[in-house]
Amino acid sequence: MKRAGFTMIELIFVIVILGILAAVAIPKLTATQKSAKAQVVEAFVGTMNRTTMPSMYAKAVRSNGSVVGFTVTDYVQIPKDVTLSSDTLTATQCPSGSFGTFATTGIGATVYCRDGNATNPPVLSFSSSDVNATLADTYFQ
């Protein structure tokens, strides 16, 4: 009488193949997750610089000339990977003329803020010295 089934060798080959696939797939998955989180943070900073900060700046120009004291969450939804130092902008978070720490991120990058003045709107950056810094410049080195 012949029994249908798998031999021990066949089962071992299947386990080895699954192990190899897992060893290749898991690092790619974690890299993809890291990249997706980085894209969320970069999109947040881009949105803030293109739409939210100019809107806050326009309101600031009509009032006291500074975005310090504004509540960020009144203007934009904060992504879960971004942790603000405070919802309300302070002079240490967004100082005039230099950069202060605006937020930290779940990927280890820091977001900096510089307040606006009569000629320049407020801006967020990934560098405490360079307005044009990207997340890739500061985080993926």
Residue, then its C-alpha position, 0 to 999 in steps of 0.5 A: m500500500k502506497r501512502a501519499g505525503f511529503t518526505m522529510i527532505e521535501l519539507i526541509f527544502v520548503i523550510v529552507i526556501l521560506g527562511i531565505l525568502a524571509a531573510v530577504a523580505i524583512p530588511k526590505l520591508t523595514a527599509t520601506q517603512k523607514s522611507a515611508k515615515a521619512q516621506v511623511v515628515e518631508a511632506f509635512v515640512g513642505t506643506m508647512n513651508r508652502t501653505t501653512m507658514p505663509s498663512m500664519y505669516a500673513k496673519a502675523v503681519r496684520s497683528n504683531g509681526s511674529v508667528v510666536g504665540f500662534t497655535v500650530t494645530d489650529y492651522v495643520q494636522i500634525p502627523k503621528d511621526v512628528t512630535l511638537s515641542s509645544d502646540t503653541l509656537t514660542a520664541t525658543q521654538c521659532p526664534s527670529g533670525s536663527f533656528g530653534t527646535f520646532a519638532t522631533t520625529g519618529i525617525g530621528a530627524t529634528v525639524y527646526c523653525r525660524d520666525g519671519n520678519a518684514t522681508n522673510p516669512p517663517v520657515l521650517s528646515f531639517s538643518s539648524s543653519d540651512v533653509n534649503a536642507t532636505l531630510a536626505d541631506t541631514y538624515f540619510q548620511 
